[in-house]
Amino acid sequence: MSGIIGGAGSKSGVIGETEIDYEEGVWTPVIADAGSGGNVAVADAGGAVGNYTKIGNTVTVNALYQMASEGLTDGNTLYIRGFPYSTSSLAGCNYIGAVFFYRVDTLVNTTLVMGSSDPNAYCQEKLTESAWDATNITCGDIRYASTCNMRLNITYQTDS
């Protein structure tokens, strides 16, 4: 693929051969009660699906998780695992995305958080109007009557 510049300062407009690192794929989200090990939830048939697009070192992921059963430890932080790439090792970088739980009554203002060099994400809920008053979502927070559905979207950087 040729890199083309259409602005001033380019005599011919062509700057040579360049390769754009572009990839699309699928990934399977995992809901768990620990960053590694621990218990994992069981999805409905076809209910744990995700896709991603990677351009350079930027990854955008989307996913749907329809839970059939969970068996997670109530007091543990709820983790989402299985992302196609770990986050960048750049210190102090946190990435914030959108997460939506359906058929869960107690969650409001929930965000998805990924830290530096982490292949996992966790959810936080803003509880009050205080600027920094947020708490991690626990597995007990996603109790459900029949099923719990989760949708998420996040864009983050990777070292790969």
C-alpha positions as CSV (number, residue, x, y, z in Angstrom):
1,M,0.0,0.0,0.0
2,S,1.4,3.5,-0.8
3,G,1.3,6.2,1.8
4,I,0.0,9.3,0.2
5,I,0.2,12.9,1.4
6,G,-2.0,15.4,-0.2
7,G,-0.9,18.6,1.6
8,A,1.8,21.2,1.1
9,G,5.4,20.2,1.2
10,S,5.0,17.0,-0.9
11,K,6.4,17.2,-4.4
12,S,4.9,14.0,-5.7
13,G,2.5,13.1,-3.0
14,V,3.9,9.6,-2.5
15,I,6.1,9.0,0.5
16,G,7.0,5.3,-0.2
17,E,5.7,1.9,0.6
18,T,4.2,1.6,4.1
19,E,2.4,-1.2,5.8
20,I,-0.5,-0.4,8.0
21,D,-0.9,-2.8,11.0
22,Y,-4.6,-3.6,10.7
23,E,-6.3,-6.6,12.1
24,E,-10.0,-7.7,12.7
25,G,-11.0,-10.7,14.7
26,V,-13.2,-12.3,17.3
27,W,-12.6,-13.0,21.0
28,T,-14.5,-14.7,23.7
29,P,-15.2,-12.7,26.9
30,V,-15.0,-14.5,30.2
31,I,-16.7,-13.3,33.4
32,A,-14.8,-14.3,36.5
33,D,-14.3,-13.6,40.2
34,A,-10.5,-13.1,40.0
35,G,-8.0,-11.6,37.6
36,S,-6.6,-15.1,37.0
37,G,-7.8,-18.5,38.3
38,G,-10.9,-18.3,40.4
39,N,-14.4,-19.2,39.2
40,V,-15.8,-18.3,35.8
41,A,-19.4,-17.8,34.8
42,V,-21.1,-20.0,32.2
43,A,-22.5,-18.3,29.1
44,D,-25.7,-19.3,27.2
45,A,-25.0,-21.2,24.0
46,G,-23.6,-18.6,21.7
47,G,-23.8,-16.0,24.4
48,A,-20.2,-15.1,24.8
49,V,-19.2,-13.3,21.6
50,G,-16.9,-10.4,20.8
51,N,-15.1,-8.7,18.0
52,Y,-12.1,-6.4,17.8
53,T,-10.3,-4.1,15.4
54,K,-6.6,-3.4,15.9
55,I,-5.0,-0.5,14.0
56,G,-1.4,0.0,14.9
57,N,-1.2,-0.2,18.7
58,T,-4.9,0.8,19.2
59,V,-7.5,-1.9,19.9
60,T,-11.2,-1.5,20.0
61,V,-13.3,-4.4,21.4
62,N,-17.0,-5.0,21.6
63,A,-18.7,-8.0,23.4
64,L,-22.0,-9.5,24.4
65,Y,-22.1,-12.0,27.3
66,Q,-25.4,-13.7,28.1
67,M,-25.0,-15.6,31.4
68,A,-26.6,-19.0,31.9
69,S,-25.2,-19.6,35.4
70,E,-22.4,-18.1,37.4
71,G,-21.2,-19.7,40.7
72,L,-19.0,-16.7,41.4
73,T,-17.9,-15.6,44.9
74,D,-20.2,-12.7,45.9
75,G,-17.7,-10.5,47.6
76,N,-15.0,-10.7,44.9
77,T,-14.5,-8.0,42.2
78,L,-16.1,-8.9,38.9
79,Y,-13.5,-9.3,36.2
80,I,-13.8,-9.5,32.4
81,R,-11.0,-11.6,30.9
82,G,-10.0,-13.0,27.5
83,F,-9.3,-9.7,25.7
84,P,-7.3,-10.2,22.5
85,Y,-4.4,-8.0,23.6
86,S,-3.0,-6.8,27.0
87,T,-3.0,-3.1,27.6
88,S,0.2,-1.0,27.1
89,S,2.9,-1.2,29.7
90,L,3.1,2.6,29.8
91,A,2.9,3.4,33.6
92,G,-0.2,5.1,34.9
93,C,-2.4,4.6,31.9
94,N,-5.9,3.5,32.6
95,Y,-8.5,2.9,29.9
96,I,-12.2,3.6,30.4
97,G,-14.9,2.0,28.4
98,A,-18.7,1.5,28.5
99,V,-20.3,-1.6,30.1
100,F,-24.0,-2.2,30.3
101,F,-25.7,-4.9,32.4
102,Y,-29.3,-5.9,31.6
103,R,-31.6,-7.4,34.2
104,V,-29.6,-6.0,37.1
105,D,-31.4,-3.6,39.3
106,T,-28.6,-2.1,41.5
107,L,-26.0,-0.8,39.0
108,V,-26.0,2.8,37.8
109,N,-23.2,4.8,36.1
110,T,-21.1,1.7,35.6
111,T,-17.8,2.0,33.7
112,L,-15.2,-0.6,32.4
113,V,-11.6,0.0,33.6
114,M,-8.4,-1.5,32.3
115,G,-5.0,-0.7,33.9
116,S,-1.4,-0.8,32.6
117,S,-0.1,-4.1,31.4
118,D,-3.3,-5.8,32.3
119,P,-5.1,-8.4,30.1
120,N,-8.3,-8.0,32.2
121,A,-10.9,-5.4,33.0
122,Y,-13.1,-4.7,36.0
123,C,-16.2,-2.6,36.5
124,Q,-16.7,0.4,38.7
125,E,-19.9,2.1,39.8
126,K,-20.1,5.8,40.7
127,L,-22.2,5.8,43.8
128,T,-22.6,9.5,44.7
129,E,-22.0,13.0,43.4
130,S,-18.6,13.0,44.9
131,A,-15.9,13.2,42.2
132,W,-13.9,10.2,43.3
133,D,-16.5,8.1,45.1
134,A,-16.5,4.9,43.0
135,T,-16.5,1.3,44.0
136,N,-15.6,-1.9,42.2
137,I,-18.6,-4.0,41.1
138,T,-18.6,-7.3,42.9
139,C,-20.0,-10.6,41.6
140,G,-22.8,-10.3,44.1
141,D,-23.9,-7.1,42.4
142,I,-24.9,-9.0,39.2
143,R,-27.4,-11.4,40.8
144,Y,-30.3,-12.0,38.5
145,A,-33.7,-13.7,38.4
146,S,-33.3,-15.6,35.2
147,T,-30.3,-14.4,33.3
148,C,-27.8,-11.5,33.2
149,N,-26.6,-9.9,30.0
150,M,-23.6,-7.7,29.6
151,R,-22.5,-5.6,26.7
152,L,-19.2,-3.7,26.6
153,N,-17.0,-1.5,24.4
154,I,-13.5,-0.2,25.1
155,T,-10.6,1.2,23.1
156,Y,-7.2,0.8,24.5
157,Q,-3.5,0.8,23.5
158,T,-1.2,-2.2,23.5
159,D,2.5,-2.8,23.2
160,S,2.0,-5.4,20.4
